[in-house]
Amino acid sequence: MTELQMPERLFIRLPEDPLCAPGTTVPASTLTEFSVPAALQPAVAHVMAYEERFAPDREVVERVLPDGASRLLIVLHDGAASIHVAGARANPVLLTMSGHMHGLSVTLTPGATLGLFGIPANELAGLTVQWDEIATKAYRDVPEQLVAANDDATRVQQVLQVLQSLQAMQRPPDSSRQLLEYAARRLGPKMGDVSVRELAAELNLSERRVQQLFASHIGLAPSVWRRLQRLHGTLRLLRTAETHQWSEVALRAGYYDQSHLINEFRALCGLTPKQLLQRAVSDSSNTTNRDTT
């Protein structure tokens, strides 16, 4: 069976979304959300576990739409655990799902990779780096600890404790992260269409300094971050729109015209808006041919 012949499903999650967001066709029963302690919320935005068993002859492609975040990814398989840090990206990830899929996903906040691991976000952008390459010697045995744990709740607690320890080792935060957080919000869909030059003037910074802030804290250029935010705004709009007249949607979402909207969806999602909607409603019951745990 080739990839093109495999059934495909969607995983969509915007920052304010519930665990199984509108448009997601991943079975809700396979996902579990965990709370983030208040002390760790400056570094960790979201934590979830997933576990799903597919029939022996079943493979499914999962299209994960980009949100611009970096993540800690833990995969549990055959009595072993692997940990990776995945950098920010502005294109979809296609995962082939088969057999027994089990693991954890920890979504980090902007600036967290720099604070926790001392690695600027742009050095991780589009990459997936093994834990051994970034963890100090004191934390190299974390994968073994996760394997020995009895359940996902215990594993999440262990991972969060490690991140809290790393956070405690940070130097006092400087003003750059606050500037970045403001700049990231300012380029969001609800804040108007501001240029990077205008944003730099607001912050009394050079355009180059704004570019550096986004590179070190998020790993994406301001223009790419703004494109993602506009995409997310469009997805929110499509959830509540009474009509899907694409020319109207394009203008309301801040695109120049319908062609601009379609081209951006293709670039960032790998699908046209119409194709995405078709995928989102193709499995309204959030089920697939699988055996879930």
N, C-alpha and C positions, 0 to 999 in steps of 0.2 A: 504493500500500500504506500503510495507516495504522499508527501505532505499535502499536496493539493487535493487529494482525495479524502483526507482526514476530516472528520467533523471539526468545526471551529467554534469556540465560545469566547466570550468577552469577560475581562476583568477590568472594571472601572471603579476608581475610588478617588474622589476629590477630598480635600482636607476636612471639610465639615460633614462628609457623608457618613451614614451608618455603615456597619461592616459590609453588608451585602447591598451595595448602592443600586439605585435605579439604573437599568441598562446592563447590569452584570448578570451573566447567565451561568456563573459558577454556582453549583449547588450550595445553598446557604448552610445546610447541615454539615458541610465539610470545613467550615470556618469557625474559629473561636476567637473572640476579642478579649484582651486583658487590659486592665487599667494601668496607667503610668503614674507612679508616685509623684506628688507635687514637686519634690526636690529634684526630680530628674526631667521634668517637663521642658526645661530650657534646652535639653539635648535630644529628647525622644518625643516624637509626635504621636506614634501609634504602634501597638504591638498586637500581632495576631498569630495564631497557630492554624495549620491546615493539615488535614489528613483525609485521604481518599483512596479507595481501592477500586481499580478497574478490572473488568473481566480480562482473562488471559489474552484474548484476541482483540482487545479494544485499545485504540490510541486516539487521543483528542489533542488538538492544538489549542492552546489558550493564548489569546492575544491580550497582553497587558498594556493598557494605554499609559503614556508617560505622564508623570506629575512633577518632574523636575527634582525629586528628592533623592538623597542617598539612603542606602539601606544596609542593615546587617542581616544577612541571609544564613539561616542554619538549616542544613539538610540532614535528616536522619534516615539511614538506609542500611539494612543488613547488619545491625548491631554496631554501626559506626556513625560518627557525626562529623560534618565538615562545616566550617564557618567561613563566610566570605563577606567582604565589604563591596557593595555595588555602588558605583558612582552615579551621579545624575546623568540623565540622558533625555533627549527630546524626540525619541522615536520609539515605536512600540517594541516590546519584547515578545517573541513567539516561543512558547514553551511546549514541548511535546510531553503529554501526560500519559503514563501507562504504568501498569503494575501497582505497587504500593507507594503513594506519594505522601510524604510526611515531613513537616518541618515548621520553622518559625520565621516570621518576618518582622523586623524592627525598623520602622521608618524614622529616620533622623531628621532633626530640624536643620535649617540653614546654619552653617557655621559649626555644626557638631563634629564633623570629621577633623576639622582643624583643632578644635578644643580637646576632643577625646584622644585622637591619635597623632596630633601634630602634623597632619597631612592637609595641605590646601586642597579644596574640593576640586579644582581644575586638574590636579594630578590623578584624580580618580574618575573623572568624567568619562562615561561610556565604557568603563572597565569594570571587571570583577576581580578583586584582589584577595588572595588567600589570607586567612587569619595569621598564619605563621609569618607572613611578610610584614605585618604591621604591629602585631602584639609583642609586648615585652616578654622576657623570659618568665616572669611571674605569672603570666596568664596563658602560657602555651598549652596548659593541660585542660583548658576549659572544654574543648570537645569531648574529652574522656569523661569529665564530670557530667556533661549533658547526657551521654549514653547511659551512665549509671543511674540517672534520675528515674523515678517511678512514673512520672506523668508530665504533661506539658506545663501544667501550672508550676511545678517545681522547676522545670527547665527555664521558664520565663523568669522566675524569681532569681535563679542563678545568673542569668544573662544580665538582668537589671542591676544586680549587686555588683557585677564586674564593671558595668558602665558607670555606676555611682562611684566606684573606687577610682576609675579613670577620671571622672569629672572632678573629684576632690583633689586630684593632682594637678588640675589646670592652674595656670597663672590667673591672677585676677583679670576678669574680662575688661577689654578696653572699649572705647567708644565706637570702634569700627563695626561691631556687630549690631549695635543699635542703629547706626546709620544704614547698614544693609537691610535690616528689618523694615525700616521706614521706606527705603528705596524700593524694596520688593513689593510692599503694599501699594506704593504710589504707581507702580506699573501694572497693577491689577485692573481687571475689567470694570470695576466700580468706581475708579478714580479718574476717569477721563483719559483722553489720548494725549499723554505727555511724552515728549521726545527725551532722549537721553541727555541732550544738551540742556533742555529746560530743567530736567531733574537735577543735573549737576549744578545749575545756577541756584536752584532752591536750596541745595545742601551746601552751597558755597565751596564746591569742590570742582576740580577739573574733570572733564569727561574721562580722561585716562584713569583718574582715581576711582571713579564710579565703576569703570570696567574692571579694575583691580579688585574692588570689593566683591563684585559678583563672581569673579573668577575664584577668589580664595575661599569664599563662604558658601557659594552655591555650586560653582563649577560650570555655569552657563553664562554666555554673554547676556547683557541686559536685553538686547533685542530678541534673543531666543526665549528668555524668561517671559517677556511680554507676549510673545506669540503663544506660549503655553497657557498663560493666564487668559488670553482671549479665547483659546480653544476651550478651556474649562468654563468660561462664561457662556460660550455657545452651547456646551453640553447641558448646563443648567437651564438655559433658555429652552432647549428642545424638550426637556422634561415637562415643562409646563405650557408650551406653546399650543394654542388651539389649532393652528394651521402650520403646515410645513412648506409654505411657499418660500422657496430657497432665496429668492431675490430679497424678500422682506426679512427673512432671518439674517441674511448677510449684513444688511444695513443696520439692523438692531444690534447685532453682535460686534459691530465696529469694523467690518471688512469693506473693502472698496466696492465690491460687487459680488455676484454669485460665483464667478470664476475664481476670484480670490479666495472665497470660502472653500470651494471644492479643492483647490490646489493646496491650501493649508491643511485640510483634513487628510489628504493623501500623503503629505509630507510628514505629518506628526502622528497620524493613526494608521497609515497604510491602507485606509479605506476612504471612500467618498462619504459624505454625510448620509446619503440614502442607504448605502451599503451598511454603514454602522447601525442605523435604525433597524434595518432588516435583521441584522445579527442580534440586536438587542431584544427583539420581540420574537425571534425564532424559537425561543425556549422559555416561554413565559413562566413555566412552573419551576424553573431553576433545577431541572433534573437532566440526567443523561444516562446512557446505558452503562451503569457502574454498580459496584457494591460498595456502599459507604460504611465506615466504621461507626 
